[in-house]
Amino acid sequence: MQFSRMEKLGFGVLMTAWVVWGTNKIGNTLVHADEPEKMGFEVAVADQGGAQEAAAPKEAEKPVMELLASADAKAGAKVFKKCTACHSAEAGAKHKIGPNLWGVVGRPQGKAEGFNYSGTLAGLSGTWTYAELDKFLSDPKAYAPGNKMTFRGVPKNSERAALLVYLQSLSDSPVPLPK
């Protein structure tokens, strides 16, 4: 008796399914694992005593406005590289996802010729001063909730100060730094 190719293939698939099913049944019968009542385990740690007190407290960073006088525009240019994916910074350059930042210091908030700001930023009044830019750059979502900018911000005061000095240099007539 000869079997056709399809019969051989079907028999092979059926045997494979029986072997997998049988192995599963035998394995479940031989090995039965109970779920633990509590996942993980506790690790006992000896009391460190005064070790935490001995650690020197981290010195708080100086405010950005104090750091502006000693900030370096070259360091700010390095920080600005995080921004170049969305912003251009050359005079007359086209807008990218975000507006061109040439001359941003002293410019009205939410306004740049040829750029369509989100409703949140377009609704802001005032100008981009160093203090306002500092607040915005530290946490854009907290400064203007609902804006489209996905950047988390620049958390370090020294980096933000350097970035502000760099942004000041992006202008034909730079706004003087605050005293």
N, CA, C and O of each residue as an XYZ file, in Angstrom:
716
protein
N       0.841     -1.167      0.000
C       0.000      0.000      0.000
C       0.899      1.247      0.000
O       1.822      1.363      0.805
N       0.610      2.160     -0.908
C       1.380      3.391     -1.002
C       0.517      4.565     -0.546
O      -0.680      4.634     -0.826
N       1.169      5.483      0.166
C       0.461      6.672      0.649
C       0.855      7.872     -0.209
O       1.999      7.985     -0.648
N      -0.086      8.744     -0.437
C       0.215      9.951     -1.219
C       1.004     10.937     -0.351
O       1.096     10.804      0.869
N       1.551     11.901     -1.021
C       2.335     12.920     -0.326
C       1.476     13.658      0.707
O       1.961     13.944      1.802
N       0.243     13.967      0.398
C      -0.645     14.694      1.317
C      -0.975     13.837      2.533
O      -1.080     14.362      3.641
N      -1.140     12.532      2.348
C      -1.417     11.647      3.475
C      -0.213     11.566      4.411
O      -0.375     11.553      5.632
N       0.986     11.513      3.847
C       2.202     11.480      4.660
C       2.357     12.788      5.444
O       2.713     12.770      6.622
N       2.091     13.911      4.794
C       2.191     15.214      5.439
C       1.172     15.334      6.568
O       1.498     15.813      7.654
N      -0.045     14.906      6.315
C      -1.091     14.950      7.335
C      -0.755     14.065      8.517
O      -0.969     14.459      9.664
N      -0.230     12.870      8.260
C       0.167     11.965      9.328
C       1.289     12.582     10.168
O       1.282     12.482     11.395
N       2.241     13.214      9.504
C       3.352     13.859     10.217
C       2.867     14.990     11.124
O       3.321     15.106     12.262
N       1.954     15.820     10.634
C       1.396     16.913     11.434
C       0.622     16.348     12.617
O       0.749     16.854     13.732
N      -0.174     15.313     12.396
C      -0.961     14.696     13.459
C      -0.052     14.097     14.529
O      -0.314     14.264     15.720
N       1.006     13.405     14.128
C       1.946     12.809     15.088
C       2.661     13.896     15.896
O       2.855     13.750     17.102
N       3.049     14.981     15.231
C       3.713     16.081     15.925
C       2.783     16.684     16.978
O       3.209     16.948     18.103
N       1.532     16.899     16.623
C       0.565     17.449     17.567
C       0.373     16.508     18.751
O       0.289     16.970     19.888
N       0.300     15.179     18.509
C       0.135     14.212     19.600
C       1.356     14.213     20.520
O       1.213     14.121     21.739
N       2.547     14.314     19.947
C       3.771     14.316     20.757
C       3.811     15.569     21.636
O       4.123     15.475     22.824
N       3.501     16.732     21.074
C       3.505     17.970     21.853
C       2.452     17.911     22.954
O       2.731     18.272     24.097
N       1.244     17.458     22.621
C       0.162     17.375     23.601
C       0.503     16.372     24.704
O       0.286     16.639     25.886
N       1.032     15.227     24.309
C       1.392     14.193     25.283
C       2.511     14.636     26.199
O       2.467     14.373     27.401
N       3.524     15.308     25.650
C       4.630     15.805     26.456
C       4.130     16.817     27.474
O       4.560     16.805     28.627
N       3.223     17.692     27.054
C       2.647     18.687     27.951
C       1.884     18.002     29.080
O       2.044     18.377     30.241
N       1.066     17.015     28.766
C       0.275     16.308     29.783
C       1.184     15.584     30.765
O       0.969     15.666     31.975
N       2.188     14.882     30.273
C       3.112     14.146     31.141
C       3.892     15.123     32.025
O       4.056     14.885     33.222
N       4.367     16.208     31.442
C       5.108     17.210     32.216
C       4.269     17.827     33.315
O       4.756     18.012     34.430
N       3.008     18.153     33.025
C       2.121     18.727     34.038
C       1.813     17.722     35.144
O       1.614     18.113     36.294
N       1.773     16.433     34.810
C       1.511     15.408     35.811
C       2.716     15.222     36.730
O       2.558     15.077     37.943
N       3.909     15.225     36.161
C       5.122     15.004     36.947
C       5.548     16.214     37.772
O       6.024     16.059     38.896
N       5.383     17.390     37.236
C       5.829     18.611     37.912
C       4.632     19.519     38.123
O       3.993     19.969     37.172
N       4.344     19.776     39.388
C       3.225     20.655     39.707
C       3.766     21.818     40.529
O       4.232     21.603     41.648
N       3.720     23.042     40.009
C       4.234     24.225     40.699
C       3.082     25.029     41.285
O       2.144     25.393     40.576
N       3.157     25.304     42.587
C       2.155     26.146     43.243
C       2.605     27.594     43.170
O       3.797     27.884     43.277
N       1.656     28.504     42.989
C       1.956     29.932     43.002
C       2.257     30.345     44.443
O       1.516     29.966     45.349
N       3.313     31.104     44.677
C       3.606     31.546     46.044
C       2.556     32.549     46.524
O       1.951     33.268     45.728
N       2.354     32.578     47.847
C       1.401     33.531     48.403
C       1.904     34.958     48.246
O       1.130     35.880     47.991
N       3.205     35.124     48.402
C       3.812     36.450     48.297
C       4.986     36.359     47.331
O       5.879     35.532     47.517
N       4.993     37.203     46.297
C       6.062     37.170     45.315
C       7.336     37.779     45.908
O       7.270     38.773     46.631
N       8.464     37.201     45.610
C       9.738     37.733     46.075
C      10.027     37.327     47.502
O       9.332     36.495     48.084
N      11.074     37.934     48.060
C      11.445     37.651     49.438
C      12.086     38.899     50.020
O      12.557     39.773     49.293
N      12.094     38.965     51.348
C      12.650     40.128     52.029
C      14.128     39.910     52.302
O      14.571     38.791     52.561
N      14.877     40.994     52.241
C      16.296     40.948     52.529
C      16.519     41.750     53.797
O      16.160     42.925     53.870
N      17.107     41.115     54.788
C      17.390     41.803     56.047
C      18.658     42.627     55.876
O      19.681     42.123     55.413
N      18.580     43.894     56.252
C      19.718     44.792     56.136
C      20.051     45.297     57.527
O      19.173     45.757     58.256
N      21.320     45.211     57.893
C      21.745     45.699     59.197
C      21.614     47.215     59.229
O      21.794     47.882     58.210
N      21.304     47.748     60.387
C      21.152     49.194     60.543
C      22.494     49.867     60.314
O      23.495     49.500     60.930
N      22.512     50.846     59.434
C      23.739     51.544     59.078
C      24.105     52.630     60.092
O      25.195     53.198     60.029
N      23.220     52.909     60.997
C      23.495     53.903     62.038
C      23.684     55.280     61.459
O      22.783     55.810     60.808
N      24.835     55.866     61.683
C      25.103     57.239     61.272
C      25.685     57.353     59.882
O      26.193     58.416     59.525
N      25.632     56.302     59.081
C      26.214     56.358     57.734
C      25.545     57.409     56.883
O      26.209     58.085     56.097
N      24.232     57.561     57.024
C      23.526     58.564     56.225
C      23.879     59.968     56.700
O      23.971     60.897     55.899
N      24.077     60.115     58.007
C      24.429     61.429     58.539
C      25.831     61.819     58.116
O      26.116     62.999     57.914
N      26.724     60.820     57.978
C      28.107     61.103     57.622
C      28.238     61.562     56.176
O      29.184     62.269     55.832
N      27.290     61.162     55.325
C      27.349     61.571     53.920
C      27.154     63.079     53.840
O      26.259     63.632     54.479
N      27.988     63.733     53.060
C      27.900     65.186     52.932
C      26.644     65.557     52.163
O      26.358     64.950     51.131
N      25.892     66.529     52.636
C      24.696     66.934     51.900
C      25.085     67.556     50.561
O      26.055     68.307     50.465
N      24.309     67.226     49.533
C      24.585     67.751     48.192
C      24.324     69.258     48.187
O      23.266     69.733     48.599
N      25.300     69.967     47.718
C      25.168     71.422     47.669
C      24.143     71.807     46.612
O      24.185     71.317     45.484
N      23.240     72.674     46.981
C      22.203     73.116     46.049
C      22.833     73.958     44.940
O      23.765     74.729     45.171
N      22.305     73.790     43.747
C      22.814     74.582     42.627
C      22.407     76.039     42.801
O      21.364     76.352     43.374
N      23.254     76.911     42.294
C      22.932     78.330     42.334
C      21.800     78.613     41.358
O      21.629     77.875     40.388
N      21.035     79.654     41.590
C      19.980     80.026     40.640
C      20.574     80.398     39.279
O      21.704     80.880     39.187
N      19.805     80.169     38.251
C      20.268     80.403     36.879
C      20.661     81.865     36.670
O      21.667     82.151     36.022
N      19.881     82.779     37.211
C      20.174     84.199     36.994
C      21.535     84.593     37.568
O      22.182     85.501     37.046
N      21.981     83.918     38.640
C      23.317     84.175     39.193
C      24.396     83.557     38.321
O      25.507     84.082     38.245
N      24.086     82.460     37.671
C      25.065     81.753     36.848
C      25.264     82.383     35.470
O      26.243     82.079     34.788
N      24.350     83.253     35.057
C      24.451     83.834     33.705
C      25.756     84.586     33.493
O      26.336     84.518     32.410
N      26.224     85.298     34.500
C      27.439     86.111     34.350
C      28.662     85.252     34.046
O      29.555     85.684     33.317
N      28.712     84.042     34.596
C      29.879     83.185     34.390
C      29.628     82.077     33.366
O      30.515     81.257     33.129
N      28.459     82.034     32.764
C      28.129     80.972     31.805
C      28.884     81.161     30.494
O      29.225     82.280     30.113
N      29.134     80.057     29.818
C      29.903     80.049     28.573
C      28.997     79.719     27.393
O      28.283     78.716     27.408
N      29.031     80.568     26.375
C      28.191     80.353     25.192
C      28.592     79.080     24.444
O      27.739     78.435     23.834
N      29.887     78.704     24.481
C      30.321     77.474     23.808
C      29.702     76.249     24.479
O      29.303     75.299     23.805
N      29.625     76.278     25.809
C      28.968     75.179     26.529
C      27.478     75.177     26.190
O      26.867     74.115     26.077
N      26.898     76.362     26.030
C      25.490     76.469     25.648
C      25.242     75.922     24.251
O      24.183     75.354     23.984
N      26.221     76.091     23.352
C      26.080     75.541     22.001
C      26.043     74.017     22.046
O      25.342     73.385     21.256
N      26.801     73.429     22.976
C      26.761     71.969     23.130
C      25.403     71.525     23.656
O      24.857     70.520     23.201
N      24.858     72.271     24.611
C      23.538     71.940     25.147
C      22.485     72.121     24.054
O      21.522     71.358     23.984
N      22.668     73.126     23.206
C      21.702     73.422     22.144
C      21.613     72.293     21.110
O      20.628     72.206     20.377
N      22.623     71.437     21.046
C      22.583     70.315     20.093
C      21.373     69.429     20.349
O      20.883     68.776     19.429
N      20.879     69.396     21.599
C      19.662     68.639     21.911
C      18.458     69.251     21.191
O      17.478     68.559     20.917
N      18.534     70.539     20.889
C      17.405     71.278     20.327
C      17.389     71.278     18.797
O      16.360     71.569     18.186
N      18.525     70.954     18.179
C      18.641     71.109     16.727
C      17.766     70.154     15.928
O      17.557     70.372     14.735
N      17.256     69.114     16.547
C      16.357     68.216     15.832
C      15.060     68.939     15.469
O      14.435     68.629     14.455
N      14.664     69.892     16.290
C      13.385     70.575     16.078
C      13.516     72.073     15.786
O      12.588     72.674     15.244
N      14.644     72.677     16.133
C      14.793     74.128     15.989
C      16.017     74.469     15.146
O      17.058     73.821     15.254
N      15.881     75.484     14.312
C      17.031     76.055     13.614
C      17.463     77.290     14.400
O      16.700     77.820     15.208
N      18.690     77.741     14.157
C      19.194     78.859     14.942
C      19.970     79.874     14.100
O      20.687     80.709     14.650
N      19.837     79.812     12.790
C      20.555     80.736     11.924
C      19.618     81.854     11.488
O      18.410     81.652     11.370
N      20.179     83.025     11.251
C      19.370     84.158     10.797
C      18.739     83.817      9.446
O      19.436     83.425      8.510
N      17.425     83.969      9.354
C      16.709     83.734      8.109
C      16.452     82.279      7.785
O      15.878     81.983      6.736
N      16.853     81.362      8.643
C      16.623     79.928      8.378
C      15.145     79.597      8.495
O      14.397     80.266      9.208
N      14.736     78.553      7.782
C      13.338     78.134      7.833
C      13.043     77.470      9.175
O      13.937     76.948      9.840
N      11.789     77.503      9.550
C      11.346     76.829     10.760
C      11.391     75.331     10.529
O      11.211     74.861      9.406
N      11.631     74.591     11.587
C      11.547     73.138     11.533
C      10.243     72.749     12.224
O       9.230     73.424     12.044
N      10.250     71.686     13.001
C       9.072     71.311     13.782
C       8.753     72.431     14.761
O       7.589     72.752     15.000
N       9.796     73.016     15.319
C       9.667     74.174     16.201
C      10.146     75.415     15.469
O      10.702     75.319     14.376
N       9.932     76.580     16.068
C      10.322     77.823     15.394
C      11.835     78.036     15.350
O      12.576     77.457     16.144
N      12.278     78.865     14.422
C      13.668     79.293     14.366
C      13.927     80.133     15.618
O      13.138     81.021     15.941
N      15.019     79.860     16.320
C      15.298     80.546     17.579
C      16.255     81.731     17.433
O      16.756     82.246     18.432
N      16.509     82.157     16.221
C      17.345     83.347     16.029
C      16.578     84.550     16.585
O      15.452     84.820     16.168
N      17.181     85.255     17.510
C      16.557     86.443     18.096
C      15.407     86.121     19.040
O      14.514     86.950     19.213
N      15.402     84.949     19.652
C      14.285     84.573     20.527
C      14.259     85.401     21.807
O      13.180     85.699     22.318
N      15.423     85.780     22.336
C      15.451     86.582     23.564
C      14.928     87.974     23.232
O      15.493     88.674     22.392
N      13.853     88.367     23.892
C      13.229     89.663     23.642
C      12.083     89.600     22.642
O      11.398     90.601     22.432
N      11.861     88.451     22.024
C      10.769     88.295     21.058
C       9.459     88.040     21.819
O       9.479     87.454     22.902
N       8.328     88.473     21.261
C       7.044     88.184     21.915
C       6.809     86.679     22.017
O       7.129     85.927     21.097
N       6.250     86.252     23.137
C       5.972     84.836     23.343
C       4.885     84.370     22.382
O       3.907     85.076     22.137
N       5.076     83.167     21.842
C       4.070     82.571     20.978
C       3.946     83.220     19.614
O       2.935     83.047     18.934
N       4.975     83.975     19.200
C       4.921     84.637     17.903
C       6.280     84.551     17.208
O       7.305     84.939     17.766
N       6.265     84.040     15.995
C       7.435     84.027     15.125
C       6.888     84.034     13.706
O       6.049     83.208     13.346
N       7.364     84.959     12.922
C       6.863     85.110     11.554
C       6.931     83.790     10.803
O       8.000     83.191     10.683
N       5.781     83.335     10.292
C       5.720     82.130      9.480
C       5.611     80.839     10.264
O       5.643     79.762      9.669
N       5.484     80.913     11.595
C       5.359     79.691     12.392
C       4.017     79.680     13.096
O       3.596     80.687     13.666
N       3.343     78.534     13.056
C       2.027     78.381     13.674
C       2.188     77.706     15.033
O       2.330     76.486     15.115
N       2.163     78.507     16.096
C       2.299     77.973     17.445
C       1.033     77.239     17.870
O      -0.045     77.472     17.324
N       1.176     76.342     18.859
C       0.010     75.685     19.455
C      -0.802     76.751     20.181
O      -0.284     77.814     20.524
N      -2.066     76.458     20.408
C      -2.950     77.422     21.060
C      -2.442     77.873     22.413
O      -2.605     79.036     22.781
N      -1.829     76.965     23.158
C      -1.316     77.300     24.485
C      -0.225     78.354     24.399
O      -0.275     79.359     25.108
N       0.760     78.135     23.538
C       1.859     79.100     23.428
C       1.420     80.376     22.708
O       1.889     81.467     23.033
N       0.535     80.242     21.748
C       0.053     81.434     21.043
C      -0.743     82.331     21.978
O      -0.822     83.540     21.759
N      -1.332     81.751     23.017
C      -2.120     82.522     23.970
C      -1.298     83.235     25.030
O      -1.847     84.008     25.815
N       0.009     82.992     25.069
C       0.853     83.666     26.060
C       1.053     85.125     25.676
O       1.102     85.475     24.497
N       1.165     85.956     26.684
C       1.455     87.365     26.419
C       2.780     87.699     27.079
O       3.209     87.004     28.000
N       3.407     88.720     26.632
C       4.708     89.093     27.166
C       5.807     88.737     26.191
O       5.550     88.352     25.051
N       7.029     88.871     26.655
C       8.183     88.582     25.805
C       9.022     87.489     26.450
O       8.898     87.189     27.638
N       9.877     86.910     25.621
C      10.793     85.890     26.122
C      11.972     86.583     26.786
O      12.957     86.919     26.128
N      11.867     86.794     28.081
C      12.979     87.339     28.863
C      13.842     86.166     29.322
O      13.480     85.006     29.125
N      14.978     86.472     29.930
C      15.828     85.400     30.436
C      15.105     84.594     31.516
O      15.216     83.369     31.560
N      14.370     85.280     32.379
C      13.643     84.594     33.448
C      12.551     83.698     32.868
O      12.382     82.567     33.326
N      11.813     84.175     31.878
C      10.750     83.367     31.269
C      11.328     82.188     30.500
O      10.790     81.083     30.565
N      12.409     82.412     29.777
C      13.058     81.307     29.059
C      13.595     80.268     30.043
O      13.535     79.067     29.783
N      14.122     80.743     31.178
C      14.615     79.817     32.200
C      13.479     78.936     32.708
O      13.652     77.723     32.828
N      12.340     79.513     33.003
C      11.189     78.736     33.477
C      10.734     77.749     32.403
O      10.463     76.583     32.689
N      10.655     78.235     31.166
C      10.195     77.375     30.068
C      11.154     76.219     29.829
O      10.725     75.074     29.682
N      12.453     76.511     29.789
C      13.442     75.482     29.473
C      13.616     74.465     30.605
O      14.060     73.343     30.360
N      13.276     74.841     31.832
C      13.386     73.885     32.929
C      12.315     72.808     32.818
O      12.583     71.644     33.116
N      11.100     73.172     32.393
C      10.008     72.201     32.231
C       8.947     72.795     31.312
O       8.019     73.448     31.787
N       9.071     72.577     29.998
C       8.129     73.183     29.045
C       6.667     72.807     29.287
O       5.778     73.637     29.097
N       6.411     71.576     29.700
C       5.023     71.149     29.916
C       4.403     71.832     31.137
O       3.206     72.119     31.138
N       5.195     72.093     32.166
C       4.669     72.765     33.356
C       4.471     74.259     33.072
O       3.527     74.866     33.579
N       5.353     74.848     32.268
C       5.255     76.277     31.960
C       4.008     76.573     31.133
O       3.276     77.521     31.417
N       3.776     75.767     30.124
C       2.623     75.960     29.235
C       1.947     74.613     29.005
O       2.177     73.969     27.981
N       1.107     74.182     29.959
C       0.448     72.880     29.806
C      -0.358     72.802     28.508
O      -1.122     73.710     28.180
N      -0.173     71.713     27.786
C      -0.891     71.524     26.531
C      -0.100     71.929     25.304
O      -0.600     71.799     24.187
N       1.137     72.422     25.479
C       1.915     72.782     24.293
C       2.407     71.520     23.606
O       2.445     70.451     24.214
N       2.786     71.644     22.331
C       3.149     70.480     21.523
C       4.599     70.042     21.708
O       4.993     68.996     21.193
N       5.387     70.813     22.424
C       6.805     70.504     22.576
C       6.973     69.265     23.450
O       6.486     69.231     24.580
N       7.660     68.245     22.930
C       7.822     66.988     23.654
C       9.103     66.946     24.475
O       9.310     65.996     25.230
N       9.958     67.935     24.353
C      11.226     67.975     25.084
C      10.954     68.095     26.577
O      10.119     68.897     26.994
N      11.660     67.298     27.391
C      11.422     67.282     28.839
C      11.985     68.493     29.540
O      11.541     68.818     30.641
N      12.933     69.165     28.957
C      13.538     70.323     29.586
C      14.992     70.071     29.934
O      15.508     68.966     29.768
N      15.643     71.121     30.421
C      17.045     71.056     30.830
C      17.056     71.199     32.349
O      16.856     72.300     32.861
N      17.286     70.108     33.081
C      17.155     70.164     34.535
C      18.289     70.891     35.267
O      18.050     71.492     36.315
N      19.509     70.848     34.740
C      20.640     71.451     35.451
C      20.693     72.962     35.223
O      20.648     73.441     34.090
N      20.789     73.688     36.320
C      20.837     75.151     36.241
C      22.047     75.639     35.442
O      21.931     76.587     34.665
N      23.197     75.007     35.624
C      24.396     75.450     34.908
C      24.229     75.269     33.396
O      24.665     76.122     32.623
N      23.611     74.183     32.973
C      23.383     73.962     31.541
C      22.359     74.954     30.996
O      22.509     75.452     29.880
N      21.318     75.243     31.781
C      20.313     76.207     31.332
C      20.917     77.597     31.216
O      20.596     78.332     30.283
N      21.788     77.969     32.152
C      22.446     79.282     32.091
C      23.313     79.378     30.838
O      23.296     80.397     30.147
N      24.066     78.330     30.547
C      24.904     78.320     29.342
C      24.039     78.394     28.089
O      24.385     79.084     27.131
N      22.922     77.687     28.096
C      22.004     77.721     26.954
C      21.426     79.118     26.764
O      21.304     79.580     25.629
N      21.072     79.792     27.838
C      20.528     81.154     27.734
C      21.571     82.122     27.182
O      21.242     82.995     26.378
N      22.821     81.975     27.605
C      23.883     82.837     27.070
C      24.076     82.557     25.579
O      24.318     83.477     24.797
N      23.969     81.284     25.188
C      24.070     80.948     23.767
C      22.899     81.539     22.986
O      23.087     82.088     21.900
N      21.689     81.425     23.538
C      20.522     82.006     22.858
C      20.660     83.526     22.741
O      20.191     84.119     21.770
N      21.298     84.153     23.723
C      21.536     85.604     23.644
C      22.418     85.932     22.442
O      22.230     86.956     21.785
N      23.384     85.052     22.160
C      24.305     85.305     21.046
C      23.635     85.124     19.688
O      24.191     85.535     18.670
N      22.456     84.519     19.658
C      21.740     84.300     18.403
C      20.874     85.514     18.074
O      19.646     85.431     18.056
N      21.521     86.619     17.820
C      20.772     87.838     17.535
C      21.681     88.868     16.882
O      22.889     88.899     17.113
N      21.057     89.722     16.047
C      21.812     90.834     15.461
C      22.060     91.906     16.517
O      23.085     92.587     16.483
N      21.123     92.058     17.456
C      21.286     93.016     18.555
C      20.909     92.294     19.849
O      19.755     92.350     20.276
N      21.887     91.608     20.481
C      21.610     90.804     21.686
C      21.057     91.637     22.846
O      21.489     92.765     23.082
N      20.103     91.059     23.555
C      19.553     91.682     24.755
C      20.583     91.509     25.863
O      21.066     90.398     26.081
N      20.932     92.592     26.573
C      21.936     92.475     27.645
C      21.490     91.515     28.736
O      20.301     91.394     29.032
N      22.466     90.837     29.328
C      22.183     89.924     30.423
C      21.729     90.713     31.645
O      22.191     91.835     31.852
N      20.839     90.157     32.456
C      20.427     90.865     33.682
C      21.564     90.965     34.665
O      22.447     90.109     34.697
N      21.544     91.987     35.450
C      22.611     92.232     36.430
C      22.360     91.435     37.672
O      23.145     91.502     38.618
